[in-house]
Amino acid sequence: MRLDVEGVSVEAAGVRLVEDVRLAVDSGAFVGLIGPNGSGKSTLLRCVYRALRPAAGVVRLDGDDVHALDPRGVARRLAALPQESSAEFDFTVAEVVRMGRLPHRGRTAAEDGAVCAEAMERTGVGHLAERGFLALSGGEKQRVLIARALAQRPRVLVLDEPTNHLDIAHQLDVLSLVRASGLTVLAALHDLNLAAAHCDLLYVVEGGRVVASGPPHDVLRPELLAEVFGVRAHPVRHPETGAVQLLFDLL
């Protein structure tokens, strides 16, 4: 399923937070949003998963305006993992993951159980099924929420800093899992090396605008990173994959 953001702008208290953003995520592609803190990445993603309505522009799933679709219909197509997630009640891990099945009518308990078990196995949280969600570590909670998103069986996955709180092994594991899922993925990523290793395309956001886009090896140029992030970057090639990786110094 294709995702298109067409001229989206967002305002709050008379201030433009996002300005005329245009981007496209082809079916099955993994596209990353990168940019400094406060650049508008999370605000843009909130428009994509309908937490915000844009002041201008439109977000489309296979040509359909997401804000014109009913919530259940959107939830069957798109799952989102916001940067900050909270739980008011101490559900078990199994209960949290099973919430991902709510958009699907006509499901059976057996079907839900099988889908949830697979999602928990894929994210390495099956052994936590009976644990209380609130008692988990930050990294464990993050993997449970990713399992919930996968249990939703979406065709588009929107992730806002999905590797927050994860150790390096789980960062690599989760992004490899997302990459191999076949889903259309739009993710805001803080770590530029993870973005370079896993994304097909990158969009660089600064001051609420897209200032560069393209394959990682074209986008992650020292002069652009100096201008946008205020760092001196030294590109190298990963010895196994050949992907561009970056070493950093302060300017």
Secondary structure, DSSP 8 states (H G I E B T S, - for coil): --EEEEEEEEEETTEEEEEEEEEEE-TT-EEEEE--TTSSHHHHHHHHTTSS--SEEEEEETTEEGGGS-HHHHHHHEEEE-SS---SS--BHHHHHHGGGTT-TT--HHHHHHHHHHHHHHTT-GGGTTSBGGGS-HHHHHHHHHHHHHHT--SEEEEESTTTT--HHHHHHHHHHHHHT--EEEEE-S-HHHHHHH-SEEEEEETTEEEEEE-HHHH--HHHHHHHH-EEEEEEE-TTT--EEEEEEE-
